[in-house]
């Protein structure tokens, strides 16, 4: 059983899809901790309902990123975390965590990287009028949405699509692909 932590900042639909998918598909992993930097985020309620331990704190309570990540690291060690999955975590991972978990931090991005990195991957692709976009699962490095790609899934954009309909399909694809990539990563590690 690989012990996983999920980092999230907001809604948490990927968090929930991972936790329930791991159970339903009998994947040899266990989500042992949610790390959340937004104490009022919906993802915390999801974790409580799913009985996943939560660590949450506001970044501004710490002196700097190193101090914040050192506090997170203590939690990860306490829970025996071996792999970190970012799922809508809105902070850039710093050297403290990158060095502690080399090649062991994964991110999901709602576009076909290297196209449309940053916070608004779905909106930016839609506004650019592309005929296809998608989802990327990748290793995290020191850049923004720039680490080695693990898997991608294409989502076609139909002429009648609205931002809402496209977003819905992207999120459905995310939930499926993140689990699929997790299985692949666990086979390799
Ligand atoms: C997802 O689109 C993910 O790709 C991006 O942030 C969003 C999080 O959604 N990094 P949710 O909180 O999992 O619903």
Boltz pocket constraint, residues with backbone or C-beta under 6 A from the ligand:
constraints:
  - pocket:
      binder: B
      contacts: [[A, 8], [A, 10], [A, 11], [A, 12], [A, 13], [A, 14], [A, 15], [A, 87], [A, 88], [A, 89], [A, 108], [A, 109], [A, 110], [A, 174]]
      max_distance: 6.0
